[in-house]
Amino acid sequence: MTDGVGPGGSVALIGAGNMGIALLEGWASQNLIGPVSVIEPQPSQRLQSLCAERGYALNGDAARRDAVVLAVKPQALESGAAAAAPFIGPATVVVSILAGKRIADIAAHAPAQAVVRAMPNTPAAIGRGITGAFASSATSAAQRGLADALLRAVGAVEWVDDESLIDAVTAVSGSGPAYVFYFAECLAAAGAEAGLPAALASRLARATVEGAGELMRRQSQTSPGELRRRVTSPGGTTAAALEVLQAPDGLAPLMLRAVAAAKRRAEELSG
Ligand SMILES: NC(=O)c1ccc[n+]([C@@H]2O[C@H](COP(=O)([O-])OP(=O)(O)OC[C@H]3O[C@@H](n4cnc5c(N)ncnc54)[C@H](OP(=O)(O)O)[C@@H]3O)[C@@H](O)[C@H]2O)c1
């Protein structure tokens, strides 16, 4: 193990599928960490090249690491934890991104005191994710700092102080990208209904969601509500549409029900 944890600590990644490789690429691009071990039963060409370029040990060594990141599918927790065991020592923090697996589930399979449960989302693949994270009480400030740096390599990180809030995080940001994609689909369908050729409606809707998202990012000091008000002239076209969206049976209660359903399902999956 390296002296003291924090950026520069040693890491083992267990499972390098979609999310695992996104993390690995984030660490590599930021020169974030010390020695890296990767365990992946079916390494892709991309993974093999990255490991070769960076000198990461792929399916090789088994030295104790400062952090072990579990990125297998939730149903592979048992085999993933078995693969992780040789890397775990008394001072190792285990960072799990497994949806629906609680700290207690992880600790029951992986022999670690310090466990961080994290919920990233798919824009992590382009370094623009947002992750909600919770640390077990046995996690030291330095271990939490290392976990934070590892997760931050693919986007922002928000820490919660109650594990049950991870289900709400899952319902908002974990599942959220799909809501936005669906919004773009619905906008495109409505555009086609309004007379536009379907392909054009689709391009307009897509570019609108992309552009509005980027604008919101660049004007991060301004709330979404304020950005909306700035583009809504009284009596204008946007106001006419917002009147429908803001009706008592409009988007707000629909979103409330959608997020509540996702949260309920996350609670069921966490047992
Ligand atoms: N994708 C997301 O948006 C997202 C968001 C939040 C959380 N997550 C969580 O992230 C985790 C990974 O998701 P993913 O989409 O990256 O899944 P994935 O693409 O299936 O990646 C998981 C990888 O782990 C490998 N694996 C299976 N058993 C293993 C073992 N015993 N040791 C080492 N590696 C093993 C799998 O190999 P095989 O294919 O050979 O089984 C696969 O390559 C999931 O638990 C998911 O809940 C994902």
The ligand as an ORCA input file, in Angstrom:
! r2SCAN-3c Opt
* xyz 0 1
  N     -24.240      2.226    -16.390
  C     -24.775      3.110    -15.539
  O     -25.346      4.135    -15.867
  C     -24.658      2.894    -14.074
  C     -25.057      3.915    -13.226
  C     -24.918      3.716    -11.867
  C     -24.417      2.528    -11.391
  N     -24.067      1.554    -12.245
  C     -23.571      0.313    -11.712
  O     -22.319      0.056    -12.256
  C     -22.116     -1.337    -12.261
  C     -21.516     -1.724    -13.579
  O     -22.420     -1.395    -14.618
  P     -21.964     -1.474    -16.128
  O     -23.032     -0.880    -16.935
  O     -20.576     -0.958    -16.249
  O     -21.970     -3.081    -16.305
  P     -21.118     -3.963    -17.314
  O     -20.820     -3.195    -18.560
  O     -21.792     -5.292    -17.422
  O     -19.732     -4.147    -16.555
  C     -19.518     -5.060    -15.524
  C     -18.215     -5.807    -15.866
  O     -17.811     -6.587    -14.745
  C     -17.336     -7.833    -15.236
  N     -17.373     -8.866    -14.193
  C     -18.363     -9.755    -13.919
  N     -17.989    -10.550    -12.904
  C     -16.747    -10.189    -12.535
  C     -15.835    -10.647    -11.554
  N     -16.134    -11.628    -10.732
  N     -14.635    -10.026    -11.447
  C     -14.322     -9.014    -12.270
  N     -15.153     -8.538    -13.224
  C     -16.341     -9.114    -13.363
  C     -18.276     -8.122    -16.367
  O     -17.724     -9.103    -17.193
  P     -18.742    -10.094    -17.986
  O     -19.401     -9.239    -18.990
  O     -17.855    -11.126    -18.531
  O     -19.714    -10.613    -16.955
  C     -18.382     -6.766    -17.046
  O     -17.344     -6.544    -17.973
  C     -23.456     -1.988    -11.999
  O     -23.465     -2.575    -10.706
  C     -24.439     -0.867    -12.067
  O     -25.469     -1.027    -11.112
  C     -24.152      1.718    -13.588
*
